[in-house]
């Protein structure tokens, strides 16, 4: 505008130029009006766009977790626990106001980090160092490579030990609880000892070559003969005798956690099996292992749907953890490699075999 004013003042004695200046000024006004209308229209459309968004849709992407002092193992467990909405819901019910030394309380820090991972904000890296330092204070050390199954079981133990609401703590444990009956039969006198206990995950032995989940479960439930140095003490015989040991299932959990035992120890040397294991997206336990049910097994529903896979890549001495997780909202698969998150396919999940590879 300053230029326009100076042009008009300078050309007061020159009507010809004045008309030209006025013409330019009118065109400028029209352009300004068009720009203003365009901005108003864009603003209106943007407001309508914002109002049409369901903010839950912004949660369709998983949040990444930065690798802090070799935290890939814990990162993958947090991704799977975040997808386990039953755990998050139970922790949300926990009133932890009376908890002391909260920096040492694993379930409290877990509750906070899971809440951050499912917050309504745009996807971003979640601050989880408080949880990592809390584990470190409870002897799950930072800057040390860990076994995911061991850390997972440690977290469940800390929940039992450190939650002041015993009922909720037991509810969380019961989500994973597999009740079993172990029987030990002496092969000399045929006497049988039975014991009832529970597991929090199925530890399945792998063969050297190709494996299937159904085959591994069937092998887990097969009777095993114990001879030589594996003989057990028989109270009736009074000595260690050859025996036959077996497991029967009394009840199955809501969340079935399976640990594939890929490591072998031989003469002080540990190696890892990178063999392929095929597994379905859904399966009915009663169809693949009904013979493993105890006589008083009473559950009618034994169907399971896969929603998370923790993958170890590397060797027995050094490696890296990643995870495939099914999103609760859109039911799509996601690949989580610390802070790197991307969508994946079911085919990507099926290709996992312990070797380092990202989804295609």
C-alpha positions, 0 to 999 in steps of 0.5 A: 500500500505504501507504494500506491500512496506514494504513486498517487501523491506523486502523480496528482498533476498527471491525470493520465498516470493517475488513471493508470495507478488507480487501475493497478490499485483496483486490480490489487484490491481484487487480488487481495479479496481473492486471496482472502476468500481462498484463505477463508475457504481453505480454513473452512474446509480444514475445520470441516476436515478436523471435525470429520476426523475420528481421533481413534483413527490416529491411533492406527499407527504403533508408536516406536520405542528408541533403543536405549542401552540395548533395550530392544528386548524390552522394547519388543515386550512393551509392544506385545504388552501394549497389544494385550489390551486385557493387561492394560485394562487391568492396570488402569483399574489399579489405584496406585496412589499409596505405592511408595518408591514408585521409581522401583515399582515395575507394575506402576511404571508399566502402567504409565508407559502402556498408557503413553503408548496408547495415548490420543496424541499423534504417533511418536516415540514413547518416553520409556526410560523410566520403565527401563531404569525401574527394571534396572533397579530390580536387577534386569540390567541396562546395557546387557543382552537379555532373553525375552522369555526370561524378562517377560516372566520377570515382569509378571513376577514383579506384578505379583510382588509389587502390586498392592491390589492382590486381586488385580495382580492375580487377574493379570497372572491368570490371563497367562496361567496354564494349569497342568498335571505332571505324572511320574511313573516308575518303570520298575514298580509302576507306582505313579506320582502326580503333581498339580502346578501351573505354567505362564508359557509353553516352552516348546522344543524344536527339531533341527529341521522343519517344525510346525506349531502343532507338531511342537505342542504334540511333542511337548505333551508326549510322555518321555522316558527318563533314564541314566543321569535323568532317573528320578527317585522312587519313594516305593523302591527307595532308589533312583529308577528309570521312569516315564514323565508326562504332562496333562492340561487341566486348563488353558489361559485366555492368552497363550504364550509360546516360547520356541526353544531355539538354543542348544547347549552341548559341551559348554557351547551354545548355538542357535537353531534358525530352522523354520517353524510354520504356525497358523494365524488361528488354531483350535487347541482341541483339534491338535492336542486333545489327547493332552487334556486331563480327564477333568479338563472342562473348557469348551472354547480352545480357539486362539488367534495370533496377535504378536510374535517376538523375533530374535535375530542373530546368534546365541551370543549376540542378537537383536529383538524385533516384533510383529504385532496385530493392531487391536483397532484395524487388525492389521499387522505391524513390524516394530524394530525399536523406533522403526515402525511399518505396516506388514503382511501376514506373509511377512509374519510367516517368514520369520525364522530367527534370521535378521530380515525386515518385511518386504 
